[in-house]
Amino acid sequence: MARESSHDRPATPKLTNRNHLECFALYALLQGVPFDSAVALTMRLINGSEFIGEPFGAANFIAMASTLHALATPWLGPKFPHFFRHCFEPLFADPALSFSDKVTRWLAQPNTPLKLLSNLLLLSALAVGVAGMQ
């Protein structure tokens, strides 16, 4: 029986700069911003951090935390699938899909509407709480 050479295996597709940028944007905008916005609103609600109360403090926090999320998740998700099972989406890095196909397929997954609805309800409740503090 002949051994399989490296030439017989399909080549792993090389990720392009555009695909890296798309993956970063999808993780930051679809997963990082909603979660980090909830964290910022919670910190504001309990007056837990002074920098959230500063001008543009919450925006800076959300931008930095979402950037860290978008950089870390695609790198750590495949290495630790058990810990990142709820936020790692392999299709975000699929070079065969266009940006709109990645979003469409993500939205078509059965658990995505539940995630979006729970984010909406959480952010709404936190916004009401923060607005009530004034």
N, C-alpha and C positions, 0 to 999 in steps of 0.2 A: 504494500500500500504506500503510495507516494505521500510524502509530507507536504503539508500546505505551506507554500512559501509566502513571504510578505507581499509578493506581487499578486497573489490570488485573492487576498482580502480586499474588500472595498475600502477606498481611502476615506478617512474622516474628513468631512468638509472643513475647509479652512474658514474660520470666522473673519469676516471683513470688518473694517472700521465702521462701516455703516451698520452692520449687524450688531456690533458692540454698542453703538450709540442707541439703536432701537431697543436693545435689551435693557440698557441703563434707563432709558426714558420710561419704558413700560413698568419696570420695577419701582422706579421713583414715583411716577404719577398714579399708577393703579393700586400700589400696595403701600408705599412709604408715606405719601402725603395724607391719606385718610387716617392711618394709624397714628402718625406723629401729630396730626391736628387734634386728635382725641387726647393724646398725652398732654399737649400744650393747654388745651381747654381744662383738663383735669388739674394741672398744676396751677392754672389761674383761679380755678374754682376754690381750691383749698389753700390758695396763697402760699404754695409750696416753694416757689422759686422767684427770686427778685428779678432775674433777667427777663422773665416772661412779661412782667409789668412794664419793662422799659419800652421806649418807642422802638418799634420793629423787632423787639425781642422775640416774640412768638414766631414771626416770619423767619428770622434768622435761625431759630431753633428748628423749625420745620424743614427749612432748606438744608441745614447741615445733617440732621438726622435722616432725612429722605435720601440724601446723597450717600451717606454711609450705608444705609439699607440697600440701595441700588448697587453699590460696589461690593458689598459683602455677600449678599444672598446668592448671586450666580456663581461665586467662587466657593462658598462654603456649602451650598445646597447639595451638590453632587457628592461631596466628601462626607457629609453627615446627614443623610436623608431622613433619619429618624427625627432629628431635632428641627429640621426645616421642612417637614412634610406639609405644613399648612401654608407656607409662603413660597416655596420653590416651584417655579413653573418652567419645565424644560422647553416648552414650545416658545417661550420668549426669546430663546437663543437659537431657534431653528433657522438656519440660513436659507432653507428652501422656501420659507414662507415670507410673504410681503408683510409690511407693518400692519396693514388693515386685516390680513388673514390671521395674524397672531392675535389681534384684539378680538376678531370675530370668533375664533376657536376658543379663546379664553372665556368669552361671554356665553358660549354654547355649553360649557361644562356644567354639570348638574349642581355643583356646590357654589358656583360663582354668584348667582342671584341671591342666595342666602347670605353670602359674605357682604355683598353690596347693600342689601337691606339692613343687615345688622349694623354696618358702618353708618348708614343714614340715620337710623334710629338713635344710635349712641351719640353721634355728633349733634343731632337735634336736641336730645335731652341735655347734653352738656352746654350747648349754646343757650338754652333756656335758663339753665342754672347760672351761667356766667352773666347773662343779661339781667337776671334778677338780683345780682349782687350790687348793681349800680345804684 
